[in-house]
Amino acid sequence: MGKGRNPLHIRNRKNRRTPPGAAPGSINLADDANKPRLSITSFGPDDLFELPVQSLVDINHRIKQYPSLVHWIEIRGFGDKKLLEEICTEFDIHRLEMEDVINTYQRPKLEEHFGHLFLITRMLCHLKDGGMRNDQLSLFLSSKVVVTMQEQYDDFFEPVRSRIRAGKGSLRNSGADYLTYTLLDSIVDIYFPILEAIGDELDLLEDELFDKPTRASLQKIQIIKRELIVFRRTIFAERDKINDLLRTHTVYISDQTKLYLRDTYDHIIQVMDLVESYKEITASLMDIYLSSVSNRMNQIMKVLAVISTIFIPLTFIVGVYGMNFSTVDPITGKILPLNMPELYSPYGYTFVWIFMLVLVAIQLIIFWRKGWLEKT
């Protein structure tokens, strides 16, 4: 894999599902859930207010104070059940929606409710130690308000804030639907550098497999395969969600914004093509690994076969002369002409060695001419 990247598994937090038999819309929080951090960014063509807030009271005050502005409310962390219930009441969010928000194993989807759109998307990112994390972003879109909720404190949207602060482009002059498009598009854009890193790892891994395949190579192949499975499951659902956004007739998404969403849809198709290509490459790398291992085993077996073939006649010779049949009967002194006369020859031992060495040389010459000693 790439330099500095450890072959770690994908970091998925354990799914916290609603206990069996619980009432629909139950809010069940983990004991280690992060405490919520709230912030609101309010902007228009000529105004920008970007401050952290402590409670929903501050958020309500800002919205009522500037009703003409677009308000982006960010909530990171779910460790306050009372706050989540107040959010449901304040923004007319159904408890079933909030249940999907805090149970962060949902697939990307779009739901239209009275007064807002509810979207879920997956945020994939590489960690510094080499793992990949799969988090969930929940988004609520109404006429002037966008609410984003995520479990972790990770900030994926600093580029979006930079564009808002710069006041360039269409973001400051557009509505909440364009902000929603920008957030979704920025998440899809994150997929490309991740896939680029995976592509670089596949190139390095291919060279490694042709050079010297090891068990670590197999482990790397399996990790990349698992990452691509997560990517495929995510991006296919993301495509369906964006397609639903394009086809849904709703007052919350303007026709102008749908033109930009088509561009996001095209990016998703590109990601899908890359994922499918990398899956095929991963499968071919697995075949290369198995072929290399098989070829290596064949080399070992060929060497062993050559060694065995060389020693078979030598074993026969020393076995014959190891029978120790005497040429003279020790009792009668009679000469036994059919027993081994060479056994007591003064040069018998030397002649046997010379004969065996010549035999080995002849075998090696025959093997070399047949190409059995060449490395393949």
C-alpha positions in Angstrom: 0.0 0.0 0.0 0.9 3.6 -0.1 3.7 5.0 2.0 2.6 5.6 5.6 -0.6 3.6 5.2 -1.1 0.7 7.6 -3.3 -2.2 6.5 -6.1 -1.6 8.9 -9.7 -2.5 8.6 -12.5 -0.1 7.9 -13.5 1.8 11.0 -17.2 1.2 11.5 -18.8 2.0 14.9 -21.0 -0.7 16.2 -24.5 -0.2 15.0 -26.9 0.8 17.7 -30.2 -0.6 16.6 -33.5 0.0 18.4 -34.1 -2.8 21.0 -36.6 -5.4 19.9 -40.1 -4.4 21.0 -39.3 -0.7 21.5 -41.9 1.8 20.4 -41.4 3.3 16.9 -39.4 6.5 17.1 -37.6 5.7 20.3 -34.5 7.7 20.9 -31.9 5.4 22.4 -28.4 6.9 22.9 -25.1 5.2 23.5 -23.4 5.8 26.8 -20.3 7.1 25.0 -22.2 9.4 22.6 -20.5 12.8 22.0 -22.0 15.8 23.6 -23.7 18.0 21.0 -21.9 21.0 19.5 -24.2 23.5 17.9 -23.4 26.3 15.4 -25.4 28.4 13.0 -24.3 30.2 9.8 -26.7 32.8 8.5 -26.0 34.4 5.1 -27.4 36.3 2.3 -26.0 38.4 -0.6 -24.8 41.2 1.8 -24.9 39.6 5.2 -23.0 36.8 7.0 -23.3 35.7 10.6 -21.2 32.8 11.8 -21.3 32.1 15.5 -21.4 29.0 17.8 -24.6 28.8 19.9 -25.3 27.1 23.2 -29.0 26.2 22.8 -31.9 26.1 20.5 -33.0 29.4 22.1 -30.1 31.1 20.4 -30.8 29.4 17.1 -34.5 30.5 17.2 -33.5 34.0 18.1 -31.1 34.2 15.1 -33.8 32.8 12.7 -36.4 35.2 13.9 -34.0 38.1 13.8 -33.0 37.5 10.2 -36.0 35.7 8.5 -34.8 36.6 5.0 -31.4 34.9 5.3 -30.5 31.3 4.7 -29.7 29.5 8.0 -27.4 26.5 8.2 -27.6 24.8 11.5 -24.9 22.2 12.4 -25.3 19.7 15.2 -22.4 17.4 15.9 -22.8 14.8 18.6 -26.0 13.0 19.9 -25.3 12.8 23.6 -28.3 14.9 24.8 -31.7 13.2 24.5 -33.5 16.3 25.7 -31.9 18.4 23.0 -32.8 15.9 20.3 -36.4 15.9 21.4 -36.5 19.7 21.4 -35.1 19.7 17.8 -38.0 17.4 16.8 -40.5 19.8 18.3 -38.9 23.0 17.0 -38.3 21.9 13.4 -41.3 19.6 13.0 -39.1 16.5 12.7 -40.9 13.2 13.1 -39.5 11.0 15.8 -39.1 8.2 13.2 -36.8 10.6 11.3 -34.8 11.3 14.5 -34.5 7.5 15.1 -32.9 7.2 11.7 -30.6 10.1 12.5 -29.2 8.6 15.7 -29.0 5.0 14.4 -26.2 5.7 12.0 -26.4 2.5 9.9 -28.9 3.9 7.4 -28.3 3.8 3.7 -28.4 7.0 1.6 -32.1 8.0 1.0 -34.5 10.8 0.4 -37.8 11.2 2.2 -40.3 14.0 1.8 -42.2 15.1 4.9 -44.6 17.9 5.7 -42.5 21.1 5.9 -39.1 19.7 4.9 -37.0 17.1 3.0 -35.1 14.5 4.9 -31.8 13.2 3.3 -29.2 10.8 4.5 -25.8 10.4 3.0 -22.6 8.5 3.8 -19.3 10.3 4.5 -16.3 8.2 3.8 -12.8 9.3 4.7 -9.3 7.9 5.2 -7.9 8.3 8.7 -4.3 9.4 9.4 -3.3 5.9 10.5 -4.6 4.4 7.3 -8.1 3.1 8.2 -11.2 4.3 6.5 -14.3 5.5 8.4 -17.8 5.4 7.2 -20.0 8.0 9.0 -23.5 9.2 8.4 -24.8 12.7 7.6 -28.5 13.5 8.1 -29.8 16.7 6.5 -33.2 18.5 6.8 -34.1 21.0 4.1 -36.9 23.6 4.5 -37.5 26.9 2.7 -34.8 28.9 4.5 -33.2 26.4 6.9 -30.8 23.6 6.4 -30.1 21.3 9.5 -27.1 18.9 9.3 -26.6 16.3 12.0 -23.6 13.9 12.4 -22.4 11.7 15.2 -18.7 12.7 15.1 -17.0 16.1 15.4 -15.2 15.7 12.1 -15.5 18.7 9.8 -16.1 17.9 6.2 -17.5 21.2 5.1 -14.7 23.8 5.7 -14.4 24.4 1.9 -18.1 25.2 1.9 -17.7 27.7 4.7 -14.7 29.2 2.9 -16.9 29.8 -0.1 -19.6 31.4 2.0 -17.1 33.7 3.7 -15.5 34.7 0.4 -18.9 35.7 -1.0 -17.9 34.5 -4.5 -20.0 32.4 -6.9 -23.7 31.6 -6.5 -23.7 30.3 -2.9 -24.4 33.6 -1.1 -27.0 34.6 -3.7 -28.9 31.4 -3.7 -31.3 29.7 -1.4 -31.2 26.7 1.0 -31.6 24.2 -1.8 -28.4 25.4 -3.4 -26.6 25.1 0.0 -28.0 21.5 0.2 -26.6 20.8 -3.3 -23.2 22.2 -2.2 -23.0 20.0 0.8 -24.0 16.9 -1.1 -21.6 17.7 -3.9 -18.7 18.3 -1.5 -19.2 14.9 0.1 -19.2 13.2 -3.4 -16.0 15.2 -4.2 -14.3 13.6 -1.2 -14.8 10.2 -2.8 -12.4 11.0 -5.7 -9.1 11.5 -3.7 -10.0 8.3 -1.7 -10.4 6.3 -4.9 -7.2 7.9 -6.3 -5.3 6.7 -3.2 -6.8 3.2 -3.7 -5.7 3.3 -7.3 -2.2 4.1 -6.3 -2.2 1.3 -3.8 -3.4 -1.1 -6.5 -0.5 -0.1 -8.8 2.0 -0.6 -6.0 0.4 -3.9 -5.1 0.6 -5.1 -8.7 4.3 -4.4 -8.8 4.7 -6.2 -5.4 2.9 -9.3 -6.6 5.0 -9.6 -9.7 8.2 -9.1 -7.7 7.7 -11.0 -4.5 4.1 -12.0 -3.3 3.7 -12.6 0.4 0.9 -13.2 2.8 0.9 -9.4 3.5 0.1 -8.9 -0.1 -3.0 -11.1 0.3 -4.0 -9.1 3.3 -3.7 -5.8 1.4 -5.9 -7.2 -1.4 -8.6 -8.2 1.0 -8.6 -4.8 2.7 -8.9 -3.0 -0.6 -11.7 -5.4 -1.6 -13.5 -4.6 1.5 -13.1 -0.9 1.0 -14.5 -1.2 -2.5 -17.5 -3.2 -1.3 -18.3 -0.3 1.1 -17.8 2.2 -1.7 -20.1 0.2 -4.0 -22.9 -0.1 -1.4 -22.7 3.6 -0.6 -22.4 5.0 -4.1 -25.2 2.9 -5.6 -27.6 4.2 -2.9 -26.3 7.7 -3.3 -27.1 7.5 -7.0 -30.6 6.5 -6.3 -31.0 9.3 -3.8 -29.8 12.0 -6.2 -32.0 10.5 -8.9 -35.0 10.8 -6.6 -34.0 14.5 -5.9 -34.0 15.1 -9.6 -37.3 13.5 -10.3 -39.2 14.7 -7.2 -41.5 17.7 -7.7 -41.1 19.7 -4.6 -41.1 23.3 -3.7 -37.8 22.9 -1.7 -35.7 22.2 -4.8 -35.7 24.7 -7.6 -35.3 23.8 -11.3 -32.0 25.8 -11.3 -30.6 23.8 -8.4 -31.6 20.5 -10.2 -29.3 21.5 -13.1 -26.4 21.5 -10.6 -27.6 18.2 -9.1 -27.3 16.7 -12.5 -23.6 17.5 -12.3 -23.4 15.7 -9.0 -25.2 12.8 -10.5 -22.5 12.7 -13.3 -19.8 12.7 -10.6 -21.5 9.8 -8.9 -21.6 7.8 -12.1 -17.8 8.5 -12.5 -17.2 7.2 -9.0 -19.3 4.1 -9.8 -17.2 3.4 -12.9 -14.0 3.8 -10.9 -15.3 1.5 -8.2 -16.3 -1.2 -10.7 -12.9 -0.9 -12.5 -11.0 -1.2 -9.3 -13.1 -4.2 -8.3 -12.1 -5.9 -11.5 -8.4 -5.0 -10.9 -8.6 -6.3 -7.4 -10.0 -9.6 -8.7 -7.2 -9.8 -11.2 -4.7 -9.1 -8.5 -6.1 -12.0 -6.5 -5.7 -14.2 -9.6 -2.1 -12.9 -10.0 -1.4 -13.7 -6.3 -2.8 -17.2 -6.6 -0.9 -17.8 -9.9 2.3 -16.5 -8.4 1.9 -18.7 -5.3 1.1 -21.7 -7.6 4.1 -21.0 -9.8 6.3 -20.7 -6.8 5.1 -24.0 -5.5 5.7 -25.5 -8.9 9.3 -24.2 -8.8 9.8 -25.8 -5.4 8.3 -29.1 -6.6 10.5 -29.0 -9.7 13.7 -28.5 -7.6 12.6 -31.3 -5.3 11.9 -33.6 -8.2 15.3 -32.9 -9.8 17.0 -33.6 -6.5 15.0 -36.8 -6.0 15.8 -37.9 -9.5 19.5 -37.4 -9.0 19.5 -39.4 -5.8 17.4 -42.3 -7.0 20.3 -44.1 -8.9 22.8 -43.1 -6.2 20.6 -44.6 -3.6 20.3 -47.8 -5.7 24.1 -48.0 -6.0 24.9 -47.6 -2.4 22.0 -49.9 -1.5 23.4 -52.6 -3.6 26.9 -52.3 -2.2 25.5 -52.0 1.3 24.4 -55.7 1.2 28.0 -56.8 2.1 28.0 -60.2 0.5 31.4 -61.8 1.0 33.4 -63.3 -1.9 34.9 -66.0 0.5 33.0 -68.5 2.6 34.3 -67.8 6.2 33.8 -71.4 7.2 35.0 -73.5 4.2 37.2 -70.8 2.6 35.6 -71.5 -0.7 35.5 -68.6 -3.2 32.0 -67.4 -4.1 32.4 -65.9 -7.6 28.9 -64.6 -7.9 29.1 -62.5 -4.8 30.5 -58.9 -4.8 34.1 -59.1 -6.0 34.4 -55.3 -6.0 33.6 -55.2 -2.3 37.2 -56.0 -1.4 38.9 -54.2 -4.3 41.5 -51.7 -3.1 40.0 -49.1 -5.4 36.4 -50.1 -5.1 35.3 -47.2 -2.9 37.0 -44.6 -5.2 35.6 -46.2 -8.4 32.1 -46.1 -6.9 32.4 -42.4 -6.1 33.7 -41.6 -9.5 30.9 -43.6 -11.1 28.3 -41.8 -9.0 29.7 -38.3 -9.8 29.8 -39.1 -13.5 26.2 -40.3 -13.3 25.1 -37.1 -11.6 26.9 -35.0 -14.2 25.2 -36.9 -17.0 21.8 -36.4 -15.4 22.4 -32.6 -15.0 23.4 -32.3 -18.6 20.3 -34.2 -19.7 18.1 -32.0 -17.4 19.7 -28.8 -18.7 19.2 -29.8 -22.3 15.6 -30.5 -21.7 15.2 -27.1 -20.0 14.2 -28.5 -16.6 16.8 -26.4 -14.8 15.7 -23.0 -16.2 13.9 -20.6 -13.8 10.3 -19.7 -15.0 
